[in-house]
């Protein structure tokens, strides 16, 4: 249980520290507003993706294997189309720097994916020990 709290802690702290760092850089004049928006939207889209996946995993954990797989893979499909649409809309209608936005989105996407996988692994260990 302690590992799960640690993973949840890191899933909140690292993106928050990144947001604070980018905000400080923006306030100090090191980066301009369009670059700040690129970082902000990239982190928020990846965090939304993680939140949907985390909720799906939490719902599916207490279900039988078949239901768990349906819930998790259904959420993966929903997440894919949602994130795809949000990235297209952000690049089309908001003035963001494409390279920074894509880099930030995928960096945090993979970071959150690692946290999600570690959470599932820890849940499997906890269920196995019960």
C-alpha positions as CSV (number, residue, x, y, z in Angstrom):
1,X,0.0,0.0,0.0
2,X,2.9,2.3,0.7
3,X,4.2,1.9,-2.8
4,X,0.8,2.9,-4.3
5,X,0.8,6.1,-2.2
6,X,4.3,6.8,-3.4
7,X,3.3,6.3,-7.1
8,X,0.3,8.5,-6.7
9,X,2.5,11.1,-5.0
10,X,5.0,11.1,-7.9
11,X,2.2,11.3,-10.4
12,X,1.2,14.6,-8.8
13,X,4.5,16.1,-7.7
14,X,6.6,15.8,-10.8
15,X,4.0,17.5,-13.2
16,X,3.3,20.1,-10.6
17,X,7.0,20.9,-10.2
18,X,7.3,21.1,-14.0
19,X,4.4,23.5,-14.1
20,X,5.9,25.7,-11.4
21,X,9.3,25.6,-13.1
22,X,7.8,26.7,-16.4
23,X,5.7,29.4,-14.7
24,X,8.8,30.8,-13.0
25,X,10.7,30.8,-16.3
26,X,7.7,32.6,-17.9
27,X,7.5,35.2,-15.1
28,X,11.2,35.8,-15.1
29,X,11.1,36.4,-18.9
30,X,13.2,33.4,-19.9
31,X,10.4,32.0,-22.1
32,X,7.6,33.7,-23.9
33,X,3.9,33.1,-23.4
34,X,3.4,30.9,-26.5
35,X,6.2,28.6,-25.2
36,X,4.7,28.6,-21.7
37,X,1.2,27.7,-23.2
38,X,2.9,24.9,-25.2
39,X,4.3,23.4,-22.0
40,X,1.1,23.9,-20.1
41,X,-1.2,22.3,-22.6
42,X,1.2,19.4,-23.2
43,X,1.3,18.6,-19.5
44,X,-2.5,19.0,-19.0
45,X,-3.3,16.8,-22.0
46,X,-1.0,14.0,-20.7
47,X,-2.4,14.4,-17.2
48,X,-5.9,14.1,-18.5
49,X,-4.9,10.9,-20.3
50,X,-3.4,9.5,-17.1
51,X,-6.4,10.5,-15.0
52,X,-8.8,8.7,-17.3
53,X,-6.6,5.6,-17.3
54,X,-6.1,5.6,-13.5
55,X,-9.8,5.9,-12.9
56,X,-10.4,3.0,-15.4
57,X,-7.8,0.8,-13.6
58,X,-9.3,1.6,-10.2
59,X,-12.8,0.7,-11.4
60,X,-11.6,-2.5,-13.1
61,X,-9.4,-3.8,-10.3
62,X,-12.3,-5.3,-8.3
63,X,-13.9,-6.9,-11.4
64,X,-13.3,-10.4,-12.9
65,X,-10.5,-10.7,-15.4
66,X,-12.8,-10.4,-18.5
67,X,-14.5,-7.3,-17.1
68,X,-11.1,-5.8,-16.1
69,X,-9.8,-6.2,-19.6
70,X,-12.9,-4.7,-21.2
71,X,-12.8,-1.7,-18.9
72,X,-9.1,-1.0,-19.3
73,X,-8.9,-1.6,-23.1
74,X,-12.1,0.4,-23.6
75,X,-10.5,3.2,-21.7
76,X,-7.4,2.9,-23.9
77,X,-9.5,3.4,-27.0
78,X,-11.4,6.3,-25.5
79,X,-8.1,7.9,-24.3
80,X,-6.5,7.4,-27.7
81,X,-9.3,9.3,-29.6
82,X,-9.6,11.9,-26.9
83,X,-5.9,12.7,-26.8
84,X,-5.7,12.6,-30.6
85,X,-8.6,15.1,-30.9
86,X,-7.2,17.4,-28.2
87,X,-3.7,17.5,-29.8
88,X,-5.3,18.3,-33.2
89,X,-7.5,21.0,-31.7
90,X,-4.6,22.5,-29.7
91,X,-2.4,22.6,-32.7
92,X,-5.1,24.0,-35.0
93,X,-6.8,26.6,-32.9
94,X,-4.4,27.7,-30.2
95,X,-1.1,29.5,-30.8
96,X,1.4,27.0,-29.4
97,X,4.8,26.1,-30.6
98,X,4.4,22.7,-32.2
99,X,7.8,21.2,-31.3
100,X,7.6,22.2,-27.6
101,X,4.0,21.1,-27.3
102,X,4.5,17.7,-28.9
103,X,7.7,17.1,-27.0
104,X,6.1,18.0,-23.6
105,X,3.0,16.0,-24.4
106,X,4.8,12.8,-25.2
107,X,7.4,13.2,-22.5
108,X,4.7,13.4,-19.9
109,X,2.6,10.8,-21.6
110,X,5.5,8.3,-21.2
111,X,6.1,9.4,-17.7
112,X,2.5,8.9,-16.7
113,X,2.5,5.6,-18.6
114,X,5.4,4.3,-16.5
115,X,3.6,5.4,-13.3
116,X,0.4,3.6,-14.5
117,X,2.3,0.4,-15.3
118,X,4.1,0.5,-11.9
119,X,0.7,1.0,-10.2
120,X,-0.7,-2.0,-12.0
121,X,2.3,-4.1,-11.1
122,X,2.0,-3.1,-7.4
123,X,-1.7,-3.9,-7.5
124,X,-0.9,-7.4,-8.9
125,X,1.6,-8.0,-6.1
126,X,-1.0,-6.9,-3.5
127,X,-3.7,-9.1,-4.9
128,X,-1.3,-12.0,-5.1
129,X,-0.4,-11.6,-1.5
130,X,-4.0,-11.6,-0.3
